[in-house]
Amino acid sequence: GDLLEENIVVIAACNPVRESTVTQAKSSREIDLGREWVSGHYQVKKLPTSLGFISWDFGSLNSEQEKEFIHQRITMMGEKIPSVMARAMTEVISSSHELIRTLAEKHIAQKITRGSEGEAKLRARSVVSLRDIQRVFHLLGFFLHDFSFGLQLSCESPQKFRRAMLLSVGIVYYLRLDTLARSEFLQKLKSLPSEQYQEFHLKEVLDSAIDKLMEHTEIPVGIALTSGLKENTFMTLVCTLSRTPLMIVGPPGCSKTLAVSIVTDNANGEESPALFYRKFARVQPFHYQCSKSSTSNEVASVFDRAIQRQSKVTNSAPMQCLVFMDEAGLPEEEKESLKVLHYLLEGHMSASPEVGFVCITNHILDAAKSNRCVCLMRPEPDKEELMCIAMGVLCQKHQSDESNVQFICFEMRMMTAEEFSSIMCNCYLNLIQNKVQFRWFVQFFGLRDFLHALRFIRRNASLRESVLNISVEILLNALERNFNGVNNENFSNICASFLANFMTDKRRIEENLNKFLRHPMTILRNSLSEIHPNNASRYNLPRYKMIIDNTNDNSVMRLLRMSGILDSSHSFYMLSGMKDGSEMEQLNLISRVKYSAQQGTSVVMSQVEEISECFYDLFNQHFSEFSKDGQVSYFANIAIGGISRPCIIHPSF
């Protein structure tokens, strides 16, 4: 382009004015569980009048200009790409770019509550930008030169350019969509003239690459290899090694944090367990646990530590530092504590970023942040994925088992493991999809509760000669432990809904509920006395307990002491709520909890909302595992402000 005249001074760069809120997304974010793949609620306020007089509309490229830009970028790559293929690649990339805008406009228009008719189209245009086109070419070069091993791209055939291009398009455009939009995207892409007679298409190439990677990836025992986990793992590794910022969006329990743990466990450079990973640098994570009180200084300090460590890396011991931001949706937007990411992630446009970046969130962040990242959308699992989870949990072989699970006997009814898993999955899906009787269900429970209920059943059922024996009592106990915390009527309806899929006699269902449902005090007493299984996997530990106390004076605590459920062997921690010295009090309490976790004593915490976000990894039991001389040690990240450190967690804590 041409240089600006010397007497022209740029004061600021501003986005176009947008009305305050045109969608329902902002008001419903507290119950948004990863169902929106695009956000339309951002706002840009009008400039002051004094600046409005000197503003200049810089404009943007139209679709044809973007297409020309893509074609020029292909010719500038320095690769020997045939002209016919270059035109076909241009068509695929530009069409994918426009398809995202079309799908986004449709999605935003369905959520509009107010605003002009063209507001959805204006907002949809900013969902993708030249940043996404640049990412496609950045990843294209990465797949051609740095990540071709094992991905069928090392051949001399020109088709390697097409495979690399499809992988790049899949990462930047396809994987950011929800299930319905993905299907429409693939259909529209296949209808392009340049795609109709091709030997392979985007879905086949992407699935092949993901499966190839997972073949060389060690997955912990007890973890089901779902499509969600595979996508999360693939995207985390590729984006980390290529230094492409990544945002994973999805509901709780969809393997977001787990995927990052799997990548860091496998990607250890020359010390990696698999030969595949020894070709790449060691991934060194720098964890930051977001909270409502997060500040921009805390975020920047984590990046500073990662960048400083990366600057000391030598060629003899290659390492890729990764800033891992957990629960990125927690910080309050009004404080704009994550706005510092605009500057820390912007290096991707003009220069290679210094470190990798992965953030996970339960809902899509605003356009200014999501536009600076590759986005991966993890929608609610369908029946096929739930079946994979259920089979993986129920059929896993424990150390004490002499045979694998093939059949399940439920109340004298013999069935295959697939049949029982299918029934359990249907029960859960019916509760999720019932918007009349159970419309409140999705606000309280999710996939993590279903997963732990299955694990409880597996731990407590007896296995004899490949037959897993499950009783009504075990099933109801699993529901009591994982789907409780609501009023008695709602909980009874949950239990009746599960039993109705195994027995049709309503009288029999009622008899079982009356016989096996226990008093909350009994449930709590039994759960606290549950013995930690010897050498159990970190993914098969009993859950921690939450007691909901609706009183204002800790009446439940006194009741538990009087009943003998809590005694002197339990450590009681509580914040005073006083403003004076509150920071020091919080630090002392965090230290005491860390010490108790290391010693393996039982802890009771009350009125600690101000620091509960420090223990997200601990509460969710996101443990790292270390084994030495037959002894297994667990570690969990405990955060204090911008500092997050792995702390020893005793198995019996």
N, C-alpha and C positions, 0 to 999 in steps of 0.2 A: 504494500500500500504506500500511499504518499505520507510524508511527514507533516505534522501540524505546523502552522506558522508559529514563529517564535513568540509572538505577542498573545498567543492563546494559552491560557492557564486553566488546567482542569482542577476544579474545586472538589467535586465529589462525583461518584457514579451511583445512580439511583435506579431502582426498579420502577416500572409503571405503577401508577396508583391503582389499588384494588380496594373494593368495598370491604368493610370490616369483617363480616362473616356471612357467607352465603350457603354454607352447608351445616348439617346437623353434627358434623364430626366433633367440633370443639366441645359442645355441650354433653356429648355422650362418651368422652374419652375415658372416663373412669370405668366404663363397662365395655370399652373397645378392646376386644381380645384378638387383635391381628386379623380382622375381617376386611379392612380397607387397605388396598394396595396403592392408593393414591390419595393425597390430602388436598383438600380444596379450601381449607379454612384460614389460610394465612392472610395477612393484611399488609398493605403498604400505604402509609399515611401521606396525605398531600403535602407538598413542599410549602414552606412559608412564602408569602406573596413576594417578598423581596428577592428570593431566589428563583421564583417562578418566571420572572421577567428575563432571566439570563439562562434558562434551561434550554437544552437542545435535544431533540428526539434523535438519538443515535440510530434507532431503527434496528431491524434484525433481518437475517437472511430468510428469503421465502423458500418454498420447497424446491424449486428449480435450482436456486443458488446453492442450497445445501447439497443437492445431488451433484452439482458441478464440483463443489468442494470435496466431496467424497471421491469422485473420479480422479481429481488432481492428487489427492493424498495417496491413492493406490499407485499412480504412476511415479510418485516421488519415493516409494518404498525401496527402490533399488533391487527389487526381486524380478526374476525373469517370468513375469506373469503374462500369459498369452492375452492378446487384446480382447478376444471373445470372452475369456474368463473374467477379465477386468471389468467389462461391461456388465456381465452377469453379477459379479460381486457388488458393483455399484448399485444395481437394481435391488438386490436383496437388502443391503444395508439401508439405503434410502427408504425403501418400502417399510422396513421394520421400524424405522424412526417415525414415519408418518402413522403407522398402525398404532403405535403406543398413544399418540395424540388422539386418534379416533376413539380408541377404547377408553382413554381417560375422560374424554368429553362425555361419552355415554355414561360412565360411572358417576362423574360429578353431577351431571344433569339429573340423575335419579335421586341425589341427596339434596338438591337445591331447595332452600326454604324461601329465599328472597334474592332480589338482584335482577338485572336486566337479562333478556333472553340470550344475549351473546356472552354473558359472564362465564358460563361453563367452557365455551370455546377458548376464551382468552386465557383462562386458568390452565386449560389442558395443554396449551402451547408451551407453557413453562415447565411441564412435567419432564420433557426431554430438551436437551440443548446441544450446542457444539461440544460440550464436555463429554456427552455420551458417545458422539462420533469419535472424538479423540481417544476415549477408552477402548473403543472397538479396535482401533489401529494399534494402540499400546498392547492390548492383549493378543492381537494378531501376530505381532512381532515376538511376543513372549512364547506363544505356542510353536511358532516356526523355529525358534532358536534356543529357547531355554527350557521348554517343557515338552519337547517332542518325544522323549523317551517313553515307550509303552503306549503312546496314544496314536499309533499308526500314522504318524506324520513324517517319518524319516525317509519315506520312499521318494524316489526322484520324479515320480509322476506329478504333473501339474495339479492333480486332484488334492495334493497336500495343502495347497492354498485354499481350496474350497473347504476342506475339513477344518482348517484353522479359522477361517472366516465364520463358519457356522458355529463353532464353539464360542467365538467371541460374541457373535450376535445372541447366542443363547444366554450367555452370562449377563450381558448388558441389558437386553430387552426381554427375552422370553421368561426368565426365572423371576422377574419382578412381578409377574401377573398372578392373579388367583386362578383357581381351577377352570372356571368358565371362560375367562379371558384367554388363558393359555390355549384352550381348544380352538377358539375363534382365531387366535393369532396363527396357529399352525395351518389352519384351513386356508386363511387368506394368503399366507406365504406360499403354500403349495400351488395356489392358483396363478401365481406369476408366470408369464410366458417362459422366463429363463429357468423356472424350476420344474416345469411339467414333465420333462423327459430326463430328469437327473437320476443317477443310479442310487443315491442316498440323500436323505433330507435331515433337517435340523434335529428332530427328535431322536432318530437312530444314532447320529453322530454323538450327541450329548449323552445319551444313555450308555453308549459303548465306552465313552471316556470315563464316565462316573464308575461304571462297573469295573473297568480295568484298574482304576485307582483303588477301589475297595478290595479287590483281590489281594492287593499287597499291603492292606491296612489291618493291623491287629485290633480287633474289637473285644472289649472286656466280656468275660463270661456273664450271662444274664441279660445282655443287651440285644434287643431285636434289631436286625438290620433292615429298617424301614426305608422307604423312598425319601422321607424327610431327613433322616439321619445321613443318608448317602449324599443328598444335595447339599446339606449343611457342611459336611466334611469336605466335599469337593470344592465348594466355593471358598471355604475358609483357607484351604491350602493354596489354591490358585491365586486368590487375591492377596494373601500374605506374601507369597514368593514374588509376585509381580508388583507388589506395593500399590495395589489398587484398593482404595478405601471401600469397605463392605459394611452394609447395614442389613442384619437379619431380622425380619419382622414376623412375629407369630405368637400364638397364645402360649400361656405357661405350659410346660411339660412337653414341648415339641422338639426336644433334643438340641436346642440352640447352644447352651453352655456345654453340653456333653460333646458336641462336635469340636469345639475349640479344645477341650481337654484331650480328645482322641488325636487331634492333629499335633498338639504339643508333646504327647506321649510317643508318637511315631516319628515325627520329624526331628531327629537328634543327630543330623549330619552323619558322619562316619560311624557313629555309635548306634544308629537306628537299627531296630530289630529286623527290618526288611531291606533287601538290597535296593529296592526301588527308591526308598527315601534317602539312601546314602549318596545319591546323585545330587541332592539338594542341600541347601544350608540348614543349619540347626535353627529352629524357631524358638526364640526366647520371649515369652510373654511378659508384659508389664500391665498388671491388672488394675483397673479403677472401678470401684463400686459406686455407681451414681446414687444420689439420694435427693430428697426435696431441697436440702440445704446445700447442694453442690455449688461450687463457685468456679468462675473461669480461671482463677489462679490455681486451683487444685487440678483442673484438667490440663492446664498448660504445664504444670510441674511434672505430671506423668509423662507427657511428651518430651519434656526437656531431659528427663532421666533416660528415656529410651533412645533419644537422638545422641546423647552423650555416650551411651554404651555402644551404639552402632558405629560411632566415629572411631572407636578403638578396635574394631574388628579387623583382623588381618586375613589375607588370602589363604594362609595356611590352615586357618580354622574358621571357615565362613559361617556367619551367623546372620539371621534376619530377625531383628527386633520387632515385636508386635505389641501395639497398644490395644488392649482388650477392654472395652468399656461395657460393663454389665448394667442392665436395667437403664438404658439411656432415655427411656420415656419418663423417668421419675422427676428429674429437675423441673421446677416450675417455669413455664414459658415467660412469665412476667419478669423474672429475674434475668433472663437471657444468659444464663451461666454457660450454655453450650455454644453461644455465638462465636466463641474463640475458635471453634472447629472450622469456621469459614476460612480462617487464615492458615490453620494448621494443615488442612486437607487440600488447600488450593494449589499446592505445589504440583499436583498431577497435571494441571493444564499447561504450565509453562516449563516445568522441570520435573525430574523424577522425585517423588516424595522420599524423605530420608528414612522413614520407618513404615511398617505395615499398620493397618488400622482395621479393627473389626468391632462393631458395636451391635448389641442385641437389644431389642425393645419389643414390648407387647403391642405397640401401635406405631404406625408410620409417623415419622417426624415431619416438620413443616418442609415446604418445598426448598427453602434455602439450604437446608442440611441434606435432605434426601437427594437433591440434585448434584451434590458433591460426592456421592457414593454410588457404587453398584448396589442395588437392592435385591434381596432375596425374600420372597414372600412365602411363608409357611402357613397355608390355610388349615382349618380344622381337618383332621384325618378322616378319610372315607372308610368304608367297610373293609376294603382290601388292606389298608394300612393298619387298621385296628386288629384285623385277623393276624397280621404279621407280628404285632406286639403281643397279642394274647398267646399265640403259639410259642413265641420266643420265651415268654415267662413261664407258662405252664409246662412246657416240654423240656425245659433246661434240666440237665443232669447235675445234681448236687454230688458232693464228694462222697456222701454216705450211701448214695443210690447204687444198686447193683444192675439196674437196667434203665432204659429210656422209657419215657411216657408215651404210650401208644393209644391207650384207652382210658376213659374216665367213667367211674361208676358214681352216679349221683342218686342217692336214695334208692338203691337197688335197681336203678335204670342204667344199663350199660350203653355207652356211646363212644364214638371215636373222639380223640382230642380235638379234631377239627370241628365236629358237631357241637361239642360243649363250648368251644371258643366262639363259634358263630352265634350261639344263643346269648352268650355274655355280651358280645359286641352289639347285637341287636337290642339288648336291654339298654345299654348305654346310649346308643344312637336314638332310640325312642325317647329317652328322657331329654336329650339335647334338642331334638326336633319338635317336641311337643310344646307348642306355644300357648296352649290353653291351660291345662292342669299344671304343667311344670314350666311355665314361662320364667319363673324365678331361678330355675336350676342352673343355668349357664352363668349366673352372676355369683354363685357360690362354689360351684364344682367344675372340674375340667379333667383333661387327660391325665394329669399327674395323679389325681385321686383314683381314677380307674386303674392306672398302672399299679399303684400301691395296693389296691384291693386284690388284684390278681396275684401280686407277690405274697400277700398275707395268706391267700388260699394255698399257694404252692408250698409255703413254709409249714403250714399246719396240717395239710392233707397227708395221708399215709400212702406210700407207694409199695405195691406188692406185685411182682412179676409183670411189670410194664402196665399195671392198672393203678391209676391214681384215684383213691377213694375220697370223695368229697361229700360231706353231709350238709343238710340244711343249716345246722348250727354253725358250721364253719363259714358258710356263705353269708349268713346274717351277721356273724362276728366281724367278717371283713367289711361289710357295709357299715356296721357300727363304728368301726375304727377309722373309716375313710370317707364316708358320706354323711357324717353326723354334724351337729352344730346348728341344726335348724329345729323348729318346733316339732313336738311329738307327732302331730298330724302329718306334716310334710315328710318326716322321716319314715313313718309307717307307710306312706304312699310310695316312697322310693323302694322300700323292701318288698311291698306287695307287687310293684311293677316288675321287679326281678323274678320273684317267685312265680308270677303269672306266666312266664315264658317256659317254666319247667312243669307246672301243674295247672290244670284248668278248673279244679274244684275250689270255689271260693271259700267254702267252709274249711277245707284243708289248709288253705293259705292262712286264714284267720287263726286256726289252731296253732300253726307253726309260729306265727307272730307272737301269740300270747305265751307260748311255751319257751321260746328261745330269746326274745328281746329282753335285754337286761336293764337294770337301773343304771343311770349315768355313773353313780359312785362305784358300782361293780365294774363297769367298763374301764374306768380310770384305774382302779386298783389292779385289775388284771394286766392292763397295758403297761403300767409302771413296773410290774414284776416280771415282764417278759424277759427271758434270758437271751443274751446275745449269742447267736449261733457261732460255734467254733470255726475259725477260718472262713467266715462268710464273706462273700463278695461285698465290696463297698456299695454295690448297687442292689443289695438285698438286705439292708439293715432295717430294723423297725423304725417307723417314723417318730419324730418328736411330737409332743402333744400340745394342743392349744385348748385352753378352757375359756369360754366366753362368759364373762361376769357382767351382768346387766346392772349391778348395784354400783354405788359410788364410794363404798367404804370397805372394799375387799372382803365382803361377807363370805365369798366362796373360799377364800384362804383360811378363814377361821373354821369354816365347816370341815374342810379337808384335814385340818389339824385335829379337830375334835373327834373325827371319825378314825383317826389313826393312819390315814392314807399318806399324809405328810408327817415326817418326824424330824428329829435332830440330825439325821443323816443327810437331809436335803439342805442345800444352801439357798437362802432366800435373798434375792436382790431386787431392790426397788429404788426408783428415783424420788427425791423429795418434792420436786416441782418448784423449789425455791430458785429465784433468779440469781441470787448472790452465790458465786462459786459453783454455778451449774456446770461449767465446762470441766472443771477439775473433778467434780463428782462423777460426770459421765466417763471421763478417762479412767478413774479408779474402778468404776463398775465394769467397764470393758476389760480391764486387766484382770479383775477377779473372775469374770466368766472365762477368759482365756486359760487362767490357771486351773479352774474347775474342769474345763474340757480336756486339759492335758492330764489331769489326775484321774479322770473318769468318774467323778462324783455327779450326783443328780442335782440339777439346778432348777429353781423356780423363779421366774422373772415376772414382775408385775409393774405396770405403769412405766414402761421403758420405751414408749413409742419414739422418743427422740433419738434413740441409738439402735433401734431394731434393724435399721437398714445396714448397719455395720456387719450384721451377722447373716446376710442373705445367703452366702455360700454355705454357712454352717447350718442354717435352718433348712435349706433345700438339700442338704447332705451331698453337696458337690465336692466330693473328697478326691484328692490325689492319693495314690497308694504306693507305699515303699516297703519292700520285703527284704529282711536281712536275717540270716540264720534261722529261717522258719518263722520269724516273728513279723507280723504285718503291722505297719504303722500308717495312720491316716493323717492327711493334712487338708486344711480348709483355709481359704483366704478370709481374714478378718480385717476390716478396713477402719481406719481412723482418718477422716478427712481424705486427702489425696494420697495417703499412704496405705497400701494394702500388702499384707505380708502373710505367707502361708504359716499356719500355726498347727502344732501337733494336736490331734484329736484322739483321745483314747477310745477304743472300740466300744467300751461299755458306758460312754458318756450319754 
